[in-house]
Amino acid sequence: MALSFGTNGVRGKLAELAPLAAFSLSAAFGQWCGGIGKTIVLGRDMRITSPMFAAASKAGLLFVGCRVLDIGLASAPTCEYILHSKKADGLIIITASHNPPEWNALKFVDKNGVGISRERGKEIEKIMQEGAQSAQWEKIGVCTEYENACKDHLNAMLKLLNADAFRSRSLSVVLDCGNGTSATVAPLLFQALGCKITVINGTIDGTFPGRPSEPTEANLQALISKVKETHADFGVGWDGDSDRVVFVDEKGRWIVGDKGFAISASLALQQAKASAGLQKRPLAIVTTVATSKVVEDVCKKLGGTLHYTKVGAPYISEKMRSLGKDCISGGEEVGGIVWPQLSLAKDGIFAAAKIAEAMCNMQMPLSAMLDWLPIYYNSKTKIECAPSQKEKTMKNLSEYAEKNSLHPLLLDGVRMDFPDSWIIVRASGTENYFRVFAEAKTQEKANALMEEYASLVKKLMA
């Protein structure tokens, strides 16, 4: 099976993503970054296969003459912060993020903190196919181990947070680390902020014995129960590499990822409007075409401008970088939240601390922040298809939308917005399905909209 870049790196099970592939990918990336003398940060998660892949990746980088800064076990946000703080030339993170334990992946980030997308990844694939060029034996790269990465990330977050606000209110927080890398930093951060913490699934274990890695409502039932049991102010759940974060309010209500992002975006907009240096600037928020309309509503209400991207973290960081200092927040529907003061990474640990800081500053419970948001309901399905049907069907759908004056957004699939609802149809990049997602002010309307366009897709496939 030929390996190729997806929306965020290259991933697969051991049968597809073997150590030799990790070596070749890493060597190609090192050459793409400039090769001899360039510094590449290397970090990994706690999966059983991650040390093996990290060793193969390190060898590939050394092969082309790169200097490797090996930070070992660390969260993805920590890795990306070290890339930024050390002004390195690139980053490889060995992690399959929210996927099951038998999966692994290599995520690649350039020197600007922008993830390597599917499109840019083709350049690296070409180098790999042609064979990366070895450095001469006397110019083979060297590796330095750096043990303070987690401490550096922790201190950087503490400098950006308002310690006085936390002293004004003693928060009780339940942290569900999901046996992942958030356990390296998150408990220390919340303790340093003076919070009373209860940690569940805090043992780092790549088999994920506590719960599946993805922080869905079904997987976070223990967190919901613990928040209720301890009468905590809120709960936090992360995925395996800590780039995704979701919340549970003090009433035990699970908060879906894009609503968590909407709360964060609203906080960023309010802070920017209160800052003398930002008051007269355009205030840009970046999100994907699959994110709830609640984020758009928040932007309109608070004077922000929303910019849509394709689905995937690299596209968010690309757009945020292009907008520069005018961009104050970015995020996606699965619970990825970017605070650009720290880096262009989805940082679920810092995002959680910023929510806690706002609760202290505003003397407001998380439930009130949630209830302030507009209410939407969603409905989704997937339609099986042959790979050969994808391109033609999506073309037919976009032509249908244009013909009927629906003004489709064609960044990634076909998205159509209506006064109080919207629909998106996307062809899966990894499975033989079309995904249909609808959102509206009532569940009945969301269901009807989804069914209408699912039927239309089936007709257009014929």
Residue pairs with C-beta under 8 A, 6 or more apart in sequence:
1 12
1 16
3 10
3 12
3 16
3 17
3 21
3 25
3 125
4 10
4 118
4 121
4 125
5 116
5 117
5 118
5 120
5 121
5 122
5 124
5 125
6 118
6 312
6 429
6 430
7 117
7 118
7 310
7 311
7 312
7 313
7 314
7 315
7 429
8 97
8 107
8 115
8 117
8 312
8 313
8 314
9 93
9 105
9 106
9 107
9 108
9 115
9 116
10 17
10 21
10 25
10 105
10 106
10 121
11 17
11 96
11 99
11 103
11 104
11 105
11 106
12 103
12 104
12 105
13 102
13 103
13 104
14 49
14 102
14 104
17 53
17 104
17 105
17 106
19 52
19 53
19 55
19 56
20 56
22 53
22 56
22 57
22 60
22 94
22 106
23 56
23 57
23 59
23 60
23 63
24 60
24 128
24 132
25 57
25 60
25 106
25 124
25 128
26 56
26 57
26 58
26 59
26 60
26 61
26 92
26 106
27 60
27 61
27 63
27 64
27 128
27 132
28 60
28 124
28 125
28 127
28 128
28 132
29 40
29 60
29 61
29 90
29 92
29 108
29 116
29 124
30 38
30 40
30 60
30 61
30 63
30 64
30 65
30 66
30 90
30 132
30 141
31 64
31 127
31 132
31 133
32 123
32 124
32 127
33 40
33 66
33 89
33 90
33 110
33 111
34 89
35 64
35 65
35 66
35 133
35 135
36 64
36 65
36 66
36 135
36 139
36 141
37 65
37 66
37 67
38 65
38 66
38 67
38 89
38 90
39 66
39 67
39 68
39 69
39 86
39 88
39 89
39 90
40 61
40 66
40 67
40 68
40 69
40 88
40 89
40 90
40 91
40 92
41 69
41 71
41 79
41 82
41 83
41 86
41 88
41 90
41 91
41 92
42 54
42 57
42 58
42 61
42 68
42 69
42 70
42 71
42 91
42 92
42 94
43 70
43 71
43 72
43 73
43 74
43 76
43 78
43 79
43 82
43 91
43 92
43 93
43 94
43 149
44 50
44 51
44 53
44 54
44 72
44 73
44 74
44 93
44 94
44 95
45 73
45 75
45 76
45 93
45 94
45 95
45 96
45 180
45 181
45 206
45 240
45 241
46 73
46 179
46 180
46 181
46 204
46 205
46 206
46 240
47 94
47 95
47 96
47 101
47 103
47 104
47 206
47 240
48 101
48 206
48 207
49 104
49 206
50 94
50 95
50 104
50 206
53 94
53 104
53 106
54 70
54 94
57 92
57 94
57 106
58 68
58 70
58 143
60 132
61 68
61 92
61 141
62 68
62 140
62 141
62 142
62 143
63 132
63 134
63 135
63 140
63 141
64 132
64 133
64 134
64 135
64 141
65 135
65 139
65 140
65 141
66 89
66 141
67 141
67 142
67 143
67 144
68 141
68 142
68 143
68 144
69 82
69 86
69 88
69 144
69 146
70 143
70 144
70 145
70 146
71 78
71 79
71 82
71 145
71 146
71 147
71 149
72 145
72 147
72 149
73 181
73 184
73 204
74 82
74 149
74 150
74 153
74 181
74 184
75 150
75 153
75 180
75 181
75 182
75 184
75 185
75 241
75 242
75 243
75 349
76 93
76 95
76 97
76 107
76 181
76 241
76 242
76 243
76 345
76 346
77 153
77 242
77 243
77 342
77 343
77 345
77 346
77 347
77 348
77 349
77 350
78 149
78 150
78 152
78 153
78 181
78 184
78 185
78 242
79 91
79 93
79 149
79 345
80 91
80 93
80 109
80 113
80 343
80 344
80 345
80 347
81 149
81 152
81 153
81 156
81 342
81 343
81 345
81 347
82 88
82 91
82 146
82 149
82 152
82 153
83 90
83 91
83 109
83 111
83 113
83 343
84 113
84 342
84 343
85 152
85 156
87 111
88 111
89 111
90 108
90 109
90 110
90 111
91 108
91 109
92 106
92 107
92 108
92 109
93 106
93 107
93 109
93 241
94 104
94 105
94 106
95 104
95 105
95 107
95 181
95 240
95 241
96 103
96 104
96 105
96 240
97 105
97 107
97 213
97 239
97 240
97 241
97 243
97 244
98 213
98 214
98 215
98 239
98 240
98 241
98 244
98 334
99 105
99 213
99 214
99 240
100 208
100 212
100 213
101 206
101 207
101 208
101 213
107 115
108 115
108 116
108 121
108 124
109 115
109 116
109 345
110 116
112 321
112 344
113 317
113 321
113 343
113 344
113 345
114 314
114 317
114 318
114 321
114 344
115 312
115 313
115 314
115 317
115 318
116 124
116 314
117 312
117 314
117 315
117 318
118 312
118 429
120 314
135 141
150 184
150 185
153 185
153 349
154 185
154 188
154 189
154 192
156 342
157 189
157 342
157 349
157 350
157 353
158 189
158 192
158 193
160 339
160 341
160 342
160 350
161 193
161 353
161 354
161 357
162 357
162 360
162 361
163 193
163 194
165 357
165 360
165 361
166 193
166 194
166 195
166 356
166 357
166 360
167 194
168 360
168 363
169 359
169 360
169 363
170 194
170 195
170 196
171 193
171 194
171 195
171 196
171 233
171 234
171 356
171 359
171 360
172 195
172 196
172 197
172 198
172 230
172 231
172 232
172 233
173 190
173 195
173 196
173 197
173 198
173 232
173 233
173 234
173 235
173 236
173 356
174 197
174 198
174 199
174 200
174 223
174 226
174 227
174 230
174 232
174 234
174 235
174 236
174 248
175 182
175 186
175 187
175 190
175 197
175 198
175 199
175 200
175 202
175 235
175 236
176 200
176 201
176 210
176 211
176 215
176 220
176 222
176 223
176 226
176 235
176 236
176 237
176 238
177 183
177 186
177 187
177 199
177 200
177 201
177 202
177 204
177 238
178 201
178 208
178 210
178 211
178 213
178 215
178 237
178 238
178 239
178 240
179 201
179 202
179 203
179 204
179 205
179 206
179 207
179 208
179 209
179 210
179 211
179 213
179 240
180 204
180 208
180 213
180 238
180 239
180 240
180 241
180 242
181 204
181 240
181 241
181 242
182 238
182 242
182 348
182 349
183 199
183 202
183 203
183 204
184 204
185 242
185 349
186 236
186 238
186 242
186 349
186 352
187 197
187 199
187 202
189 349
189 353
190 197
190 353
190 356
191 197
193 353
193 356
195 356
198 226
198 230
198 232
200 210
200 222
200 223
200 226
201 210
201 211
201 222
203 209
203 210
208 240
210 222
211 219
211 220
211 222
212 219
213 239
213 240
214 239
214 244
215 237
215 238
215 239
215 244
215 245
215 246
215 335
217 224
217 254
217 256
219 237
220 235
220 237
220 246
220 248
220 254
223 235
223 236
223 237
223 248
224 235
224 248
224 252
224 254
225 252
226 232
226 235
227 234
227 235
227 248
227 249
227 250
227 252
228 252
231 250
232 250
233 250
233 359
233 365
233 366
234 247
234 248
234 249
234 250
234 355
234 356
234 359
234 365
234 366
235 247
235 248
236 245
236 246
236 247
236 248
236 352
237 245
237 246
237 247
237 248
238 244
238 245
238 348
238 349
239 335
239 348
242 347
242 348
242 349
243 313
243 336
243 345
243 346
243 347
243 348
244 257
244 334
244 335
244 336
244 346
244 348
245 260
245 335
245 336
245 337
245 348
245 349
245 351
245 352
246 254
246 255
246 256
246 257
246 260
246 335
247 254
247 255
247 260
247 352
247 355
247 366
248 254
248 255
249 255
249 365
249 366
249 367
249 370
250 365
250 366
250 367
251 367
253 367
253 370
255 263
255 366
255 370
256 292
257 332
257 333
257 334
257 335
257 336
258 287
258 291
258 292
258 294
258 295
258 331
258 332
258 333
258 335
259 292
259 294
259 370
259 373
260 335
260 337
260 351
260 355
261 287
261 291
261 295
261 331
261 332
261 333
261 335
261 336
261 337
262 292
262 294
262 295
262 298
262 373
263 355
263 358
263 369
263 370
263 373
264 329
264 331
264 337
264 339
264 351
264 354
264 355
265 285
265 287
265 295
265 298
265 299
265 304
265 329
265 331
266 298
266 302
266 369
266 372
267 354
267 355
267 358
268 285
268 328
268 329
268 339
269 283
269 285
269 298
269 299
269 302
269 303
269 304
269 328
269 329
270 302
271 328
272 278
272 279
272 281
272 283
272 328
273 279
273 283
273 302
273 303
278 328
281 325
281 326
282 305
282 326
283 303
283 304
283 305
283 326
283 328
284 304
284 305
284 306
284 307
284 323
284 326
284 327
284 328
285 295
285 299
285 304
285 305
285 306
285 307
285 327
285 328
285 329
285 330
286 306
286 307
286 308
286 309
286 316
286 319
286 320
286 323
286 327
286 329
286 330
286 331
286 338
287 295
287 306
287 307
287 308
287 309
287 316
287 330
287 331
287 332
287 333
288 308
288 309
288 310
288 311
288 312
288 315
288 316
288 332
288 333
288 412
289 308
289 309
289 310
289 311
289 409
289 411
289 412
289 413
289 415
289 424
290 311
290 332
290 333
290 412
290 424
290 426
290 437
291 331
291 332
291 333
292 333
292 376
292 378
292 439
293 374
293 376
293 417
293 421
293 422
293 439
294 373
294 374
294 376
295 306
295 331
296 306
297 373
297 374
298 304
298 373
299 305
299 306
304 328
307 319
307 323
307 327
308 409
308 411
309 315
309 316
309 318
309 319
309 411
309 412
310 411
310 412
311 332
311 412
311 426
313 332
313 336
313 346
316 330
316 331
316 332
316 336
316 338
316 346
317 330
317 338
317 344
317 345
319 327
319 330
320 327
320 330
320 338
320 340
320 344
321 344
327 340
328 340
329 337
329 338
329 339
329 340
330 337
330 338
330 340
330 344
331 337
331 338
331 346
332 346
335 348
336 346
336 348
337 346
337 347
337 348
337 351
338 344
338 345
338 346
338 347
339 347
339 350
339 351
339 354
342 350
355 366
355 369
358 364
358 369
359 365
359 366
359 369
375 441
376 439
376 440
376 441
376 446
377 439
377 440
377 441
377 442
377 443
377 445
377 446
378 437
378 438
378 439
378 440
378 446
379 437
379 438
379 439
379 443
379 446
379 447
379 449
379 450
379 451
380 435
380 436
380 437
380 438
380 450
381 435
381 436
381 450
381 454
382 428
382 433
382 434
382 435
382 436
383 433
383 434
383 436
383 454
383 457
383 458
383 461
384 432
384 433
385 393
385 427
385 432
385 433
385 434
385 461
386 432
387 432
389 461
390 427
390 434
391 427
393 427
393 434
393 457
393 460
393 461
394 413
394 414
394 425
394 427
396 460
397 414
397 425
397 456
397 457
397 460
398 408
398 410
398 414
400 456
400 460
401 407
401 408
401 414
401 416
402 408
406 416
407 416
407 417
408 414
408 415
408 416
409 415
409 416
409 417
412 426
413 424
413 425
413 426
413 427
413 435
414 424
414 425
414 426
415 422
415 423
415 424
416 422
416 423
416 424
420 440
420 441
420 445
421 438
421 439
421 440
421 441
421 445
421 446
421 449
422 438
422 439
423 436
423 437
423 438
423 439
423 449
423 450
423 453
424 435
424 436
424 437
425 434
425 435
425 436
425 437
425 453
425 457
426 434
426 435
426 437
427 433
427 434
427 435
428 434
428 435
434 457
436 450
436 453
436 454
436 457
437 450
438 446
438 447
438 449
438 450
438 453
439 446
440 446
440 449
